[in-house]
Amino acid sequence: MTDSIAKIKQVAKSVRVYDKDSIQVKGTIKDKMAIQVADALAVAVDADLVNAIKDEAVYTEDVDVAGNFTQSVINNAFSVFGDDVDNDSFAGILINSRLRNEIMDFSAFTDATKTFNGVNGNGIVRDGVIGYWNGTIPVIISDNATYDSAKKKAILAIVKKDALGIIWQKQPNVEEARAALHLATDIVASELYATKLMRKDGVSVLNVKFGE
């Protein structure tokens, strides 16, 4: 880490659940709303982590998706790490969903004759992981801040373990407050945290440009 400065952010989301709605809808609507506001906070944290990659990574390369985004290009993106390329040293490869089709076309990723593909079930999406690169490096699909609509660029980020950091000043918390005058309950979720790219040389980024 080149410095220890990181901006602290506070994120909060809220929703009001009226008594009449809670009664009319089967199930516990307040519990469902609490889950939704908590999920919204998680999306905000994910986006900040991705933005840290885009803003601070020192290894970046621009490629066009048409004809130039190949299996070899991704393998070459690993070369910035020199001989420190043990599979266990990588947290994963993050991709925008627009790159899924190209990734799925790479024979080394989905060819059933490759031993590691048969074992890992590459191509079957589980918890956002669409498979494994080189056998054990998870390929994670996410649209949180991974596409620039103005520049028409999607990112692919190869991330080393411990390259990204998040410090919680206040852990995610969900509270309920009764709004009696409105015959309703307010559900408020909040968190206080800082994100930072702890190792600026711990991420290799491909900015994949789509056609006009």
Backbone as a chain_set.jsonl record, in Angstrom:
{"seq": "MTDSIAKIKQVAKSVRVYDKDSIQVKGTIKDKMAIQVADALAVAVDADLVNAIKDEAVYTEDVDVAGNFTQSVINNAFSVFGDDVDNDSFAGILINSRLRNEIMDFSAFTDATKTFNGVNGNGIVRDGVIGYWNGTIPVIISDNATYDSAKKKAILAIVKKDALGIIWQKQPNVEEARAALHLATDIVASELYATKLMRKDGVSVLNVKFGE", "coords": {"N": [[0.849, -1.189, 0.0], [0.644, 2.15, -0.892], [-0.124, 4.413, 0.486], [-2.031, 5.456, 3.393], [-4.492, 6.573, 3.288], [-7.938, 6.853, 3.047], [-11.19, 7.514, 1.928], [-13.913, 7.939, 4.04], [-17.165, 6.656, 3.917], [-20.659, 7.137, 4.336], [-23.552, 5.297, 4.086], [-26.996, 5.052, 3.618], [-30.237, 3.616, 3.604], [-33.791, 3.611, 3.302], [-37.169, 2.553, 3.999], [-40.699, 2.792, 4.075], [-43.189, 0.993, 5.646], [-46.53, 0.471, 5.495], [-49.156, -0.237, 7.808], [-51.516, -1.314, 6.743], [-50.689, -2.432, 4.352], [-48.954, -4.387, 5.245], [-50.693, -6.063, 6.505], [-52.404, -6.864, 4.446], [-50.779, -8.226, 2.63], [-49.603, -11.464, 2.282], [-47.387, -13.223, 4.465], [-44.352, -11.965, 6.02], [-44.014, -8.81, 5.534], [-42.395, -6.751, 6.459], [-39.995, -8.002, 7.099], [-39.148, -8.773, 4.57], [-38.787, -6.291, 3.337], [-36.717, -5.297, 4.908], [-34.643, -6.96, 4.169], [-34.349, -6.149, 1.521], [-33.473, -3.452, 1.728], [-31.076, -3.855, 3.007], [-29.729, -5.311, 1.058], [-29.44, -3.309, -0.845], [-27.519, -1.707, 0.348], [-25.329, -3.415, 0.226], [-24.877, -3.488, -2.52], [-23.979, -0.886, -2.926], [-21.515, -0.921, -1.579], [-20.126, -2.841, -3.093], [-19.955, -1.476, -5.54], [-18.284, 0.655, -4.835], [-15.903, -0.691, -4.279], [-15.282, -1.673, -6.828], [-14.959, 0.761, -8.162], [-12.69, 1.669, -6.884], [-10.823, -0.059, -7.957], [-10.9, 0.727, -10.671], [-10.051, 3.373, -10.497], [-7.539, 3.345, -9.263], [-5.842, 1.233, -9.996], [-2.728, 0.223, -11.396], [-2.011, -1.313, -13.527], [-3.356, -1.404, -16.528], [-5.15, -1.999, -19.564], [-6.367, -1.281, -22.805], [-8.684, -2.86, -24.908], [-10.345, -3.97, -27.897], [-13.55, -5.43, -28.197], [-14.279, -6.752, -30.48], [-12.794, -9.167, -32.162], [-10.313, -8.762, -30.864], [-10.482, -9.368, -28.201], [-9.471, -11.953, -26.676], [-8.708, -15.329, -25.576], [-5.955, -15.484, -25.247], [-5.298, -12.811, -24.796], [-6.352, -12.383, -22.255], [-4.808, -14.222, -20.801], [-2.332, -13.008, -21.194], [-2.707, -10.77, -19.666], [-2.135, -11.621, -17.156], [0.58, -11.552, -17.066], [1.688, -9.268, -15.982], [2.166, -9.75, -13.375], [4.482, -11.084, -13.189], [6.472, -13.744, -12.003], [4.826, -14.348, -9.97], [2.355, -15.95, -9.994], [0.836, -18.011, -8.963], [-2.065, -19.984, -8.737], [-3.443, -19.953, -6.292], [-2.906, -17.467, -5.291], [-4.631, -15.626, -6.262], [-7.635, -13.77, -5.932], [-9.765, -13.714, -7.669], [-11.414, -13.313, -10.901], [-13.016, -10.567, -12.103], [-15.826, -9.783, -14.04], [-17.839, -7.87, -16.321], [-21.263, -8.415, -17.246], [-21.6, -8.207, -19.973], [-19.43, -9.379, -21.105], [-19.731, -12.006, -20.851], [-20.615, -13.804, -22.897], [-18.395, -13.904, -24.626], [-16.417, -14.972, -22.935], [-17.531, -17.467, -22.431], [-17.192, -18.654, -24.857], [-14.568, -19.393, -25.019], [-12.489, -22.086, -25.463], [-10.784, -23.221, -23.562], [-12.065, -22.622, -21.309], [-14.613, -23.779, -21.234], [-14.544, -26.24, -22.545], [-15.355, -29.542, -22.346], [-13.542, -31.595, -22.408], [-11.342, -30.737, -21.133], [-9.803, -31.373, -18.128], [-10.149, -29.866, -15.714], [-12.405, -28.386, -16.279], [-14.533, -30.191, -16.384], [-14.643, -31.017, -13.739], [-15.194, -28.635, -12.303], [-17.504, -27.66, -13.418], [-17.737, -25.557, -15.287], [-19.412, -22.783, -16.763], [-21.802, -23.138, -15.584], [-23.718, -21.16, -13.616], [-23.192, -20.147, -10.343], [-23.979, -18.435, -7.493], [-23.054, -16.057, -8.688], [-20.635, -16.821, -9.748], [-19.293, -17.931, -12.699], [-17.631, -19.896, -13.445], [-14.274, -21.292, -13.552], [-11.034, -20.0, -14.017], [-8.127, -21.351, -15.418], [-8.568, -23.559, -13.878], [-8.888, -23.1, -11.002], [-9.272, -20.403, -10.376], [-11.745, -18.23, -9.575], [-14.271, -16.955, -11.773], [-16.09, -14.147, -11.73], [-19.221, -12.707, -12.17], [-20.548, -9.5, -12.484], [-22.536, -6.561, -12.519], [-22.203, -4.241, -11.177], [-21.055, -1.173, -11.358], [-19.265, -1.884, -13.351], [-19.368, -1.248, -15.998], [-18.946, 1.302, -18.35], [-21.087, 3.401, -19.676], [-20.885, 5.704, -21.204], [-18.358, 5.612, -22.411], [-18.56, 3.152, -23.461], [-17.334, 0.848, -22.415], [-16.44, -2.17, -20.883], [-15.244, -3.755, -17.938], [-12.664, -6.107, -17.2], [-11.247, -7.537, -14.497], [-8.43, -8.808, -13.011], [-7.792, -9.991, -9.925], [-5.661, -9.902, -7.176], [-5.324, -11.721, -4.071], [-6.059, -9.984, -1.078], [-5.659, -7.547, -2.279], [-7.692, -5.709, -2.419], [-9.32, -3.63, -0.053], [-11.533, -3.197, 2.74], [-12.704, -1.203, 5.302], [-14.587, -1.228, 8.146], [-16.253, 1.269, 9.748], [-18.661, 1.417, 10.872], [-20.636, -1.3, 11.164], [-22.956, -2.832, 8.813], [-26.3, -2.114, 9.595], [-29.642, -2.684, 10.543], [-32.547, -1.006, 11.396], [-35.69, -0.513, 13.07], [-38.331, 1.832, 13.233], [-41.127, 3.076, 14.786], [-43.728, 4.736, 13.173], [-46.167, 6.072, 14.345], [-48.214, 7.988, 13.951], [-48.637, 7.804, 11.275], [-49.478, 5.289, 10.961], [-47.594, 3.257, 10.399], [-44.385, 1.615, 9.788], [-41.04, 2.537, 9.851], [-38.233, 1.371, 8.141], [-34.857, 1.383, 8.452], [-31.653, 1.248, 7.111], [-28.17, 1.355, 7.595], [-24.656, 2.169, 7.137], [-21.119, 2.565, 7.714], [-18.127, 3.1, 6.183], [-14.885, 2.471, 4.627], [-13.261, 2.133, 1.519], [-10.52, 0.743, -0.317], [-7.897, 0.344, -2.694], [-5.6, -1.707, -1.763], [-3.223, -2.735, -2.72], [-1.892, -1.396, -5.384], [-0.614, -2.546, -7.489], [-1.717, -4.965, -7.504], [-3.775, -5.701, -9.105], [-4.904, -6.44, -12.365], [-6.17, -4.913, -15.149], [-8.438, -5.114, -17.826], [-9.805, -2.986, -20.127], [-12.495, -3.309, -21.947], [-13.566, -2.444, -25.047], [-16.615, -1.795, -26.626], [-18.286, -1.88, -29.833], [-19.403, 0.982, -31.777]], "CA": [[0.0, 0.0, 0.0], [1.489, 3.33, -0.999], [-0.529, 5.368, 1.499], [-3.049, 4.915, 4.292], [-5.629, 7.488, 3.246], [-9.129, 6.354, 2.369], [-12.372, 8.325, 2.239], [-14.978, 7.226, 4.759], [-18.484, 6.927, 3.352], [-21.837, 6.666, 5.056], [-24.633, 4.967, 3.172], [-28.23, 4.699, 4.331], [-31.436, 3.403, 2.805], [-34.96, 3.451, 4.164], [-38.446, 2.257, 3.364], [-41.822, 2.859, 5.013], [-44.167, -0.075, 5.454], [-47.793, 0.823, 6.137], [-49.814, -1.364, 8.474], [-52.523, -1.913, 5.859], [-49.984, -3.267, 3.372], [-48.411, -5.541, 5.947], [-51.814, -6.963, 6.811], [-52.998, -7.374, 3.209], [-49.845, -9.093, 1.929], [-49.257, -12.651, 3.046], [-45.974, -13.267, 4.827], [-43.869, -10.85, 6.818], [-43.534, -7.826, 4.566], [-41.319, -5.975, 7.051], [-38.756, -8.774, 6.96], [-38.751, -8.72, 3.16], [-38.285, -4.947, 3.079], [-35.43, -5.174, 5.592], [-33.662, -7.649, 3.318], [-34.138, -5.34, 0.327], [-32.655, -2.273, 2.009], [-29.735, -4.361, 3.299], [-29.132, -5.641, -0.243], [-29.076, -2.049, -1.488], [-26.253, -1.285, 0.936], [-24.292, -4.292, -0.304], [-24.6, -3.031, -3.887], [-23.182, 0.344, -2.824], [-20.148, -1.303, -1.205], [-19.536, -3.488, -4.262], [-19.644, -0.443, -6.534], [-17.127, 1.41, -4.368], [-14.726, -1.538, -4.462], [-14.972, -1.67, -8.258], [-14.453, 2.089, -8.507], [-11.312, 1.736, -6.391], [-10.015, -0.752, -8.965], [-10.827, 1.544, -11.886], [-9.366, 4.648, -10.261], [-6.221, 3.253, -8.655], [-4.993, 0.155, -10.525], [-1.653, 0.726, -12.26], [-1.915, -2.156, -14.716], [-4.583, -1.352, -17.316], [-4.961, -2.098, -21.012], [-7.592, -1.149, -23.583], [-8.816, -3.788, -26.032], [-11.653, -3.972, -28.552], [-14.193, -6.721, -28.048], [-14.37, -7.382, -31.8], [-11.585, -9.785, -32.688], [-9.115, -8.58, -30.048], [-10.686, -9.888, -26.848], [-9.254, -13.39, -26.841], [-8.181, -16.076, -24.448], [-4.547, -15.108, -25.115], [-5.239, -11.469, -24.213], [-6.561, -12.539, -20.812], [-3.611, -14.862, -20.255], [-1.265, -12.009, -21.183], [-2.958, -9.818, -18.577], [-1.51, -12.177, -15.959], [2.031, -11.403, -17.148], [2.143, -8.124, -15.185], [2.52, -10.233, -12.04], [5.766, -11.781, -13.265], [6.406, -15.156, -11.637], [3.894, -14.486, -8.85], [1.094, -16.284, -10.658], [0.203, -19.202, -8.408], [-3.523, -19.849, -8.711], [-3.923, -19.658, -4.943], [-2.63, -16.077, -4.927], [-5.65, -14.765, -6.876], [-8.978, -13.784, -5.359], [-10.712, -14.029, -8.729], [-11.5, -12.445, -12.081], [-14.317, -9.895, -12.131], [-16.212, -9.373, -15.391], [-19.186, -7.358, -16.578], [-22.086, -9.429, -17.908], [-21.472, -8.079, -21.428], [-18.307, -10.202, -21.536], [-20.022, -13.418, -20.567], [-20.665, -14.605, -24.12], [-17.031, -14.12, -25.125], [-15.742, -15.895, -22.018], [-18.106, -18.807, -22.597], [-16.737, -19.201, -26.131], [-13.18, -19.824, -24.93], [-12.46, -23.542, -25.293], [-10.084, -23.582, -22.328], [-12.951, -22.347, -20.177], [-15.817, -24.621, -21.216], [-14.357, -27.52, -23.227], [-15.534, -30.629, -21.382], [-12.4, -32.511, -22.439], [-10.359, -30.232, -20.186], [-10.092, -32.02, -16.854], [-10.642, -28.956, -14.681], [-13.751, -27.92, -16.618], [-15.492, -31.208, -15.991], [-14.741, -31.047, -12.283], [-15.747, -27.402, -11.759], [-18.79, -27.315, -14.006], [-17.685, -24.219, -15.885], [-20.579, -22.452, -17.563], [-22.971, -23.198, -14.704], [-23.579, -20.015, -12.717], [-23.561, -20.35, -8.944], [-23.618, -17.284, -6.659], [-22.326, -15.079, -9.475], [-19.416, -17.42, -10.315], [-19.671, -18.671, -13.908], [-16.658, -20.959, -13.667], [-12.937, -21.09, -12.986], [-9.954, -19.83, -14.976], [-6.981, -22.198, -15.073], [-8.95, -24.604, -12.945], [-9.292, -22.75, -9.641], [-9.466, -18.962, -10.169], [-13.158, -17.976, -9.884], [-14.664, -15.866, -12.663], [-17.275, -13.608, -11.069], [-19.951, -11.784, -13.033], [-21.236, -8.448, -11.731], [-22.775, -5.329, -13.27], [-22.058, -3.103, -10.275], [-20.006, -0.214, -11.724], [-18.267, -2.522, -14.223], [-19.563, -0.82, -17.39], [-19.022, 2.744, -18.583], [-21.992, 3.553, -20.818], [-20.433, 6.818, -22.039], [-17.203, 5.154, -23.188], [-18.899, 1.811, -23.952], [-16.258, -0.038, -21.986], [-16.671, -3.092, -19.773], [-13.95, -4.117, -17.384], [-12.288, -7.417, -16.687], [-10.21, -7.265, -13.511], [-7.794, -9.952, -12.358], [-7.538, -9.42, -8.604], [-4.881, -10.677, -6.221], [-5.843, -11.749, -2.71], [-5.656, -8.865, -0.213], [-5.423, -6.316, -3.04], [-8.781, -4.797, -2.086], [-9.587, -3.557, 1.375], [-12.687, -2.455, 3.239], [-12.641, -1.0, 6.744], [-15.906, -0.868, 8.648], [-16.371, 2.15, 10.9], [-19.934, 0.987, 11.451], [-21.122, -2.449, 10.424], [-24.332, -2.676, 8.335], [-27.266, -2.255, 10.679], [-31.034, -2.425, 10.149], [-33.35, -0.61, 12.55], [-37.099, -0.213, 12.845], [-38.862, 2.934, 14.035], [-42.572, 3.153, 14.628], [-44.322, 6.022, 12.789], [-47.528, 5.804, 14.793], [-49.159, 8.923, 13.359], [-48.872, 7.392, 9.893], [-49.841, 3.867, 10.986], [-46.568, 2.628, 9.572], [-43.082, 1.349, 10.397], [-39.904, 2.893, 9.01], [-37.086, 0.471, 8.215], [-33.684, 2.16, 8.058], [-30.387, 0.522, 7.121], [-27.047, 2.279, 7.416], [-23.318, 1.628, 7.344], [-20.046, 3.54, 7.617], [-16.994, 2.276, 5.762], [-13.926, 3.022, 3.673], [-12.701, 1.126, 0.612], [-9.249, 1.179, -0.9], [-7.059, -0.635, -3.362], [-4.455, -1.798, -0.866], [-2.045, -2.98, -3.567], [-2.217, -0.876, -6.705], [-0.063, -3.478, -8.468], [-2.324, -6.265, -7.243], [-4.919, -5.868, -10.02], [-4.662, -6.228, -13.783], [-7.475, -4.546, -15.694], [-8.677, -4.956, -19.257], [-10.963, -2.172, -20.465], [-12.947, -3.882, -23.208], [-14.394, -1.473, -25.763], [-17.635, -2.318, -27.535], [-18.452, -1.068, -31.024], [-20.355, 2.12, -31.749]], "C": [[0.882, 1.235, 0.0], [1.101, 4.42, -0.015], [-1.658, 4.758, 2.314], [-4.293, 5.781, 4.328], [-6.774, 6.873, 2.455], [-10.329, 7.17, 2.835], [-13.434, 7.458, 2.912], [-16.329, 7.646, 4.189], [-19.571, 6.406, 4.28], [-22.963, 6.469, 4.05], [-25.849, 4.551, 3.995], [-29.377, 4.556, 3.331], [-32.613, 3.209, 3.764], [-36.197, 3.127, 3.333], [-39.529, 2.314, 4.441], [-42.845, 1.791, 4.654], [-45.434, 0.29, 6.227], [-48.476, -0.425, 6.683], [-50.791, -2.077, 7.541], [-51.879, -2.834, 4.831], [-49.458, -4.528, 4.019], [-49.494, -6.555, 6.244], [-52.338, -7.627, 5.546], [-52.095, -8.382, 2.493], [-49.481, -10.274, 2.815], [-47.76, -12.668, 3.329], [-45.594, -12.026, 5.606], [-43.239, -9.819, 5.901], [-42.385, -7.007, 5.136], [-39.979, -6.692, 6.92], [-38.233, -8.697, 5.526], [-38.172, -7.349, 2.813], [-36.921, -4.733, 3.723], [-34.328, -5.829, 4.77], [-33.333, -6.795, 2.097], [-33.253, -4.119, 0.601], [-31.224, -2.703, 2.356], [-29.006, -4.723, 2.012], [-28.675, -4.379, -0.967], [-27.753, -1.52, -0.939], [-25.1, -2.119, 0.379], [-23.895, -3.887, -1.716], [-23.715, -1.785, -3.862], [-21.733, 0.028, -2.487], [-19.434, -1.943, -2.391], [-19.102, -2.448, -5.298], [-18.42, 0.361, -6.12], [-15.839, 0.606, -4.509], [-14.302, -1.571, -5.927], [-14.397, -0.32, -8.679], [-13.018, 2.283, -8.012], [-10.365, 1.056, -7.376], [-9.814, 0.146, -10.178], [-9.983, 2.798, -11.684], [-7.899, 4.482, -9.886], [-5.306, 2.181, -9.237], [-3.949, 0.724, -11.489], [-1.508, -0.094, -13.539], [-3.248, -2.16, -15.452], [-4.242, -1.42, -18.8], [-6.315, -1.997, -21.693], [-7.58, -2.14, -24.739], [-10.211, -3.648, -26.618], [-12.253, -5.365, -28.442], [-14.21, -7.482, -29.375], [-12.996, -7.888, -32.251], [-10.362, -9.72, -31.796], [-9.258, -9.085, -28.619], [-10.643, -11.413, -26.921], [-8.745, -14.014, -25.545], [-6.724, -15.685, -24.187], [-4.39, -13.732, -24.468], [-5.414, -11.546, -22.699], [-5.344, -13.188, -20.168], [-2.453, -13.876, -20.182], [-1.439, -10.996, -20.059], [-2.377, -10.314, -17.253], [-0.017, -11.871, -15.916], [2.55, -10.233, -16.326], [2.576, -8.553, -13.787], [3.829, -11.016, -12.031], [5.619, -13.257, -12.929], [5.488, -15.401, -10.443], [2.5, -14.781, -9.383], [0.503, -17.606, -10.168], [-1.307, -18.987, -8.346], [-4.044, -19.416, -7.343], [-3.697, -18.216, -4.528], [-3.672, -15.113, -5.477], [-6.996, -14.914, -6.18], [-10.02, -14.137, -6.411], [-10.587, -13.069, -9.9], [-12.918, -11.889, -12.134], [-14.621, -9.458, -13.549], [-17.618, -8.771, -15.382], [-19.956, -8.394, -17.386], [-21.986, -9.36, -19.428], [-20.337, -8.954, -21.977], [-18.572, -11.693, -21.368], [-19.998, -14.27, -21.821], [-19.273, -14.92, -24.651], [-16.283, -15.129, -24.255], [-16.23, -17.325, -22.246], [-17.681, -19.455, -23.909], [-15.297, -19.699, -26.094], [-13.133, -21.319, -24.618], [-11.793, -23.951, -23.982], [-10.961, -23.356, -21.1], [-14.102, -23.336, -20.086], [-15.652, -25.985, -21.869], [-14.385, -28.659, -22.208], [-14.363, -31.599, -21.367], [-11.266, -32.02, -21.543], [-10.739, -30.738, -18.795], [-10.723, -31.077, -15.845], [-12.035, -28.439, -14.993], [-14.808, -28.921, -16.176], [-15.71, -31.242, -14.496], [-15.488, -29.839, -11.75], [-17.097, -27.011, -12.331], [-18.802, -25.923, -14.591], [-18.871, -23.996, -16.803], [-21.864, -22.525, -16.771], [-22.809, -22.123, -13.642], [-24.076, -20.364, -11.316], [-23.054, -19.156, -8.146], [-22.753, -16.275, -7.409], [-21.048, -15.6, -10.091], [-19.808, -18.272, -11.518], [-18.685, -19.79, -14.229], [-15.3, -20.566, -13.119], [-11.896, -21.022, -14.1], [-8.754, -20.643, -14.502], [-7.314, -23.18, -13.947], [-9.48, -24.155, -11.613], [-9.532, -21.259, -9.398], [-10.904, -18.61, -10.547], [-13.362, -16.784, -10.808], [-16.034, -15.39, -12.2], [-17.925, -12.567, -11.964], [-20.721, -10.781, -12.172], [-21.388, -7.216, -12.606], [-22.679, -4.088, -12.389], [-20.833, -2.273, -10.65], [-18.951, -0.794, -12.666], [-18.448, -2.16, -15.701], [-19.711, 0.685, -17.453], [-19.849, 2.968, -19.848], [-21.55, 4.679, -21.748], [-19.288, 6.388, -22.954], [-17.439, 3.787, -23.828], [-17.773, 0.822, -23.668], [-16.701, -0.872, -20.794], [-15.312, -3.504, -19.23], [-13.867, -5.608, -17.078], [-11.113, -7.158, -15.757], [-9.726, -8.563, -12.883], [-7.268, -9.448, -11.021], [-6.763, -10.398, -7.723], [-5.57, -10.674, -4.853], [-5.234, -10.592, -1.918], [-5.334, -7.593, -0.982], [-6.475, -5.256, -2.714], [-9.037, -4.812, -0.588], [-10.853, -2.781, 1.68], [-12.572, -2.395, 4.757], [-14.004, -0.5, 7.203], [-15.775, 0.044, 9.862], [-17.671, 1.861, 11.64], [-20.466, -0.14, 10.585], [-22.56, -2.197, 9.936], [-25.338, -2.99, 9.442], [-28.656, -1.882, 10.179], [-31.852, -2.144, 11.411], [-34.795, -0.361, 12.122], [-37.527, 0.921, 13.764], [-40.358, 3.054, 13.748], [-43.005, 4.565, 14.287], [-45.812, 5.934, 13.074], [-48.56, 6.722, 14.148], [-49.521, 8.551, 11.925], [-49.305, 5.931, 9.796], [-48.869, 3.065, 10.112], [-45.306, 2.372, 10.404], [-41.992, 1.726, 9.399], [-38.77, 1.899, 9.242], [-35.891, 1.216, 7.641], [-32.43, 1.294, 8.186], [-29.261, 1.515, 6.87], [-25.726, 1.565, 7.671], [-22.303, 2.734, 7.135], [-18.768, 2.778, 7.315], [-16.049, 3.061, 4.851], [-13.398, 1.884, 2.814], [-11.418, 1.671, -0.012], [-8.593, 0.011, -1.621], [-5.745, -0.683, -2.588], [-3.143, -2.018, -1.618], [-2.386, -2.538, -4.986], [-1.657, -1.749, -7.822], [-0.636, -4.875, -8.285], [-3.535, -6.548, -8.111], [-4.472, -5.59, -11.44], [-6.009, -6.043, -14.463], [-7.443, -4.481, -17.205], [-9.929, -4.12, -19.438], [-11.409, -2.576, -21.874], [-13.948, -2.969, -23.879], [-15.343, -2.187, -26.719], [-17.813, -1.355, -28.697], [-19.47, 0.018, -30.865], [-21.763, 1.635, -32.078]], "O": [[1.786, 1.343, 0.828], [1.926, 5.279, 0.294], [-2.177, 3.692, 1.984], [-5.062, 5.732, 5.288], [-6.587, 6.426, 1.323], [-10.452, 7.475, 4.021], [-13.798, 6.392, 2.417], [-16.6, 8.833, 4.004], [-19.416, 5.368, 4.924], [-23.281, 7.364, 3.267], [-25.73, 3.787, 4.953], [-29.46, 5.289, 2.346], [-32.453, 2.714, 4.879], [-36.254, 3.392, 2.132], [-39.293, 1.926, 5.585], [-43.302, 1.699, 3.515], [-45.415, 0.402, 7.453], [-48.388, -1.51, 6.109], [-50.879, -3.305, 7.551], [-52.434, -3.875, 4.477], [-49.502, -5.607, 3.429], [-49.249, -7.762, 6.237], [-52.679, -8.81, 5.558], [-52.589, -9.29, 1.824], [-49.094, -10.095, 3.97], [-46.962, -12.184, 2.525], [-46.42, -11.14, 5.825], [-42.07, -9.937, 5.532], [-41.489, -6.604, 4.394], [-38.953, -6.062, 6.662], [-37.03, -8.572, 5.299], [-37.185, -7.255, 2.083], [-36.062, -4.063, 3.15], [-33.214, -5.312, 4.687], [-32.177, -6.723, 1.681], [-32.382, -3.791, -0.205], [-30.269, -1.995, 2.036], [-27.807, -4.476, 1.883], [-27.637, -4.382, -1.628], [-26.956, -0.949, -1.683], [-24.025, -1.592, 0.095], [-22.717, -3.935, -2.073], [-22.807, -1.649, -4.682], [-20.82, 0.637, -3.043], [-18.276, -1.629, -2.666], [-18.01, -2.537, -5.859], [-17.6, 0.714, -6.967], [-14.792, 1.17, -4.826], [-13.112, -1.507, -6.237], [-13.452, -0.266, -9.466], [-12.226, 2.979, -8.648], [-9.251, 1.525, -7.606], [-8.692, 0.307, -10.658], [-9.281, 3.233, -12.598], [-7.091, 5.371, -10.153], [-4.1, 2.216, -8.994], [-4.253, 1.601, -12.297], [-0.943, 0.383, -14.523], [-4.177, -2.853, -15.037], [-3.185, -0.961, -19.232], [-7.299, -2.561, -21.215], [-6.59, -2.25, -25.463], [-11.148, -3.256, -25.924], [-11.547, -6.364, -28.577], [-14.16, -8.711, -29.391], [-12.146, -7.104, -32.672], [-9.454, -10.538, -31.945], [-8.264, -9.216, -27.904], [-11.649, -12.067, -27.193], [-8.407, -13.331, -24.578], [-6.31, -15.568, -23.034], [-3.465, -13.51, -23.686], [-4.716, -10.863, -21.95], [-4.897, -12.755, -19.106], [-1.678, -13.896, -19.226], [-0.466, -10.433, -19.558], [-2.153, -9.525, -16.335], [0.593, -11.922, -14.848], [3.736, -10.198, -15.997], [3.271, -7.811, -13.093], [4.238, -11.546, -10.998], [4.764, -13.947, -13.484], [5.382, -16.528, -9.959], [1.582, -13.972, -9.244], [-0.254, -18.249, -10.895], [-1.767, -17.919, -7.944], [-4.971, -18.611, -7.248], [-4.239, -17.777, -3.514], [-3.616, -13.915, -5.198], [-7.442, -16.021, -5.879], [-11.029, -14.773, -6.108], [-9.773, -12.146, -9.892], [-13.892, -12.638, -12.202], [-13.783, -8.835, -14.201], [-18.461, -9.117, -14.554], [-19.357, -9.169, -18.132], [-22.257, -10.35, -20.106], [-20.292, -9.236, -23.174], [-17.734, -12.529, -21.706], [-19.418, -15.356, -21.814], [-18.994, -16.043, -25.071], [-15.606, -16.022, -24.764], [-15.441, -18.27, -22.253], [-17.793, -20.671, -24.063], [-14.848, -20.358, -27.032], [-13.685, -21.76, -23.609], [-12.203, -24.931, -23.36], [-10.655, -23.826, -20.004], [-14.526, -23.697, -18.988], [-16.549, -26.821, -21.754], [-13.537, -28.727, -21.318], [-14.204, -32.353, -20.408], [-10.345, -32.772, -21.226], [-11.869, -30.547, -18.346], [-11.708, -31.425, -15.193], [-12.779, -28.085, -14.078], [-15.855, -28.539, -15.655], [-16.826, -31.468, -14.03], [-16.321, -29.972, -10.854], [-17.767, -26.128, -11.794], [-19.769, -25.182, -14.416], [-19.287, -24.897, -17.531], [-22.902, -22.036, -17.217], [-21.865, -22.168, -12.853], [-25.208, -20.81, -11.126], [-21.854, -18.886, -8.118], [-21.825, -15.703, -6.837], [-20.423, -14.896, -10.885], [-20.569, -19.229, -11.378], [-18.887, -20.544, -15.181], [-15.181, -19.632, -12.326], [-11.87, -21.86, -15.001], [-8.41, -20.621, -13.32], [-6.445, -23.573, -13.169], [-10.433, -24.75, -11.108], [-9.961, -20.886, -8.306], [-11.258, -18.683, -11.724], [-12.721, -15.744, -10.655], [-17.016, -16.13, -12.266], [-17.26, -11.656, -12.457], [-21.448, -11.16, -11.255], [-20.474, -6.864, -13.352], [-23.041, -2.995, -12.824], [-19.707, -2.628, -10.301], [-17.853, -0.248, -12.767], [-17.756, -2.706, -16.561], [-20.495, 1.277, -16.712], [-19.366, 2.75, -20.959], [-21.808, 4.623, -22.95], [-19.252, 6.754, -24.128], [-16.632, 3.318, -24.63], [-17.328, 0.076, -24.541], [-17.261, -0.356, -19.827], [-14.34, -3.592, -19.98], [-14.857, -6.262, -16.747], [-10.093, -6.617, -16.182], [-10.504, -9.318, -12.3], [-6.397, -8.579, -10.982], [-7.151, -11.553, -7.55], [-6.306, -9.744, -4.521], [-4.056, -10.267, -2.067], [-4.79, -6.65, -0.407], [-6.188, -4.059, -2.731], [-8.98, -5.857, 0.061], [-11.203, -1.833, 0.978], [-12.367, -3.416, 5.414], [-14.509, 0.512, 6.717], [-15.244, -0.367, 10.894], [-17.771, 2.033, 12.854], [-20.719, 0.054, 9.396], [-23.301, -1.44, 10.563], [-25.231, -4.005, 10.13], [-28.826, -0.885, 9.478], [-31.853, -2.929, 12.36], [-35.074, -0.041, 10.966], [-37.136, 0.967, 14.93], [-40.778, 3.125, 12.593], [-42.692, 5.502, 15.021], [-46.62, 5.747, 12.165], [-49.665, 6.282, 13.832], [-50.576, 8.935, 11.421], [-49.479, 5.397, 8.701], [-49.268, 2.313, 9.223], [-45.173, 2.833, 11.538], [-42.014, 1.291, 8.247], [-38.395, 1.619, 10.38], [-35.908, 1.632, 6.483], [-32.179, 0.69, 9.228], [-29.386, 2.409, 6.033], [-25.672, 0.519, 8.318], [-22.585, 3.725, 6.461], [-18.362, 1.91, 8.088], [-16.367, 4.152, 4.378], [-13.119, 0.797, 3.32], [-11.255, 2.875, -0.206], [-8.716, -1.145, -1.216], [-4.889, 0.189, -2.739], [-2.087, -1.543, -1.199], [-3.096, -3.242, -5.704], [-2.142, -1.714, -8.953], [-0.118, -5.848, -8.835], [-4.248, -7.526, -7.885], [-3.751, -4.626, -11.696], [-6.885, -6.903, -14.369], [-6.549, -3.878, -17.797], [-11.0, -4.493, -18.959], [-10.768, -2.222, -22.864], [-15.041, -2.739, -23.362], [-14.946, -3.05, -27.501], [-17.531, -0.163, -28.574], [-20.296, -0.002, -29.951], [-22.7, 2.432, -32.106]]}, "num_chains": 1, "name": "protein.A"}
